Amino acid sequence: MLQPKIPTNPMPTGVTVPLRVVEPTTDVQHVPASPPVPVAPVPSRPTVQLTPGALLAVIGGGTAVVLVVGAVLVSMLLAVAITAASVAVCALVVRALLNNQKGH
């Protein structure tokens, strides 16, 4: 009941390539081709042209991203500063309590 059953695979899973029949080659006479016609080079990438409205949108989006990231970083720094200050206050209170108990 608890013994694993390994399934058998009746079909091969590898990629099979059909055999090709190689035909004997015959002599073919080559006719010299005419010289190629020069073709204008095709640019590999289309050029991007920004309209004034698109440029303003890109600038506005970049500004918004910078402001959001800056606000997040400042809030994280503020959280660390508040945590450090509260830990320092707690350490001072504990030290004062321990010093008062030694005197009594």
C-alpha positions in Angstrom: 0.0 0.0 0.0 2.8 2.5 0.9 5.2 1.3 -1.8 5.7 3.8 -4.6 4.7 2.8 -8.1 7.0 4.0 -10.8 5.1 4.5 -14.1 6.6 2.9 -17.2 6.9 5.1 -20.3 5.9 3.2 -23.4 7.0 6.0 -25.8 10.4 7.6 -26.0 10.5 11.1 -24.7 13.6 12.3 -26.6 13.4 14.3 -29.8 13.4 12.0 -32.8 14.7 13.2 -36.1 13.4 11.4 -39.2 16.1 9.9 -41.5 16.8 11.7 -44.7 17.6 9.9 -48.0 20.7 11.5 -49.6 20.3 11.8 -53.3 23.5 11.7 -55.5 24.4 15.2 -56.8 24.5 16.0 -60.5 26.8 18.5 -62.2 25.1 21.9 -62.5 26.5 24.7 -64.6 26.4 28.0 -62.8 25.5 31.1 -64.7 27.3 34.3 -63.3 24.7 36.5 -61.7 24.5 40.2 -62.4 26.1 42.5 -59.8 23.8 43.3 -56.9 22.0 46.6 -56.9 23.0 48.8 -53.9 20.2 49.1 -51.4 19.7 52.0 -48.9 20.5 50.8 -45.3 17.5 50.3 -43.2 17.7 51.7 -39.6 17.8 49.0 -37.0 15.5 50.9 -34.7 12.9 53.6 -35.4 13.8 57.0 -34.0 11.7 58.2 -31.1 10.2 61.7 -31.6 8.6 63.2 -28.5 5.9 65.8 -29.0 5.8 68.7 -26.5 2.8 67.1 -24.7 4.7 63.7 -24.4 7.8 65.5 -23.2 5.8 67.2 -20.4 4.2 63.9 -19.5 7.6 62.2 -19.2 9.0 65.1 -17.1 5.9 65.0 -14.9 6.1 61.2 -14.4 9.7 61.4 -13.5 9.1 64.2 -11.0 6.3 62.2 -9.4 8.5 59.1 -9.1 11.3 61.1 -7.5 8.9 62.7 -5.0 7.3 59.4 -4.1 10.7 57.7 -3.6 11.9 60.6 -1.6 8.9 60.6 0.6 9.3 56.9 1.3 13.0 57.2 2.1 12.4 60.2 4.4 9.6 58.4 6.2 11.8 55.4 6.7 14.6 57.6 8.1 12.1 59.3 10.4 10.8 55.9 11.7 14.4 54.8 12.4 15.1 58.1 14.2 12.0 57.8 16.4 12.7 54.2 17.2 16.3 55.1 18.2 15.1 58.0 20.4 12.6 55.8 22.2 15.1 53.1 22.8 17.5 55.7 24.2 14.8 57.1 26.6 14.0 53.5 27.7 17.7 52.8 28.4 17.9 56.0 30.5 14.8 55.1 32.5 16.1 51.6 33.2 19.5 52.9 34.2 17.9 55.4 36.6 15.7 52.7 38.1 18.7 50.4 38.6 20.8 53.2 40.2 18.0 54.0 42.6 17.7 50.4 43.7 21.4 50.1 44.5 21.2 53.0 46.9 18.3 51.5 48.9 
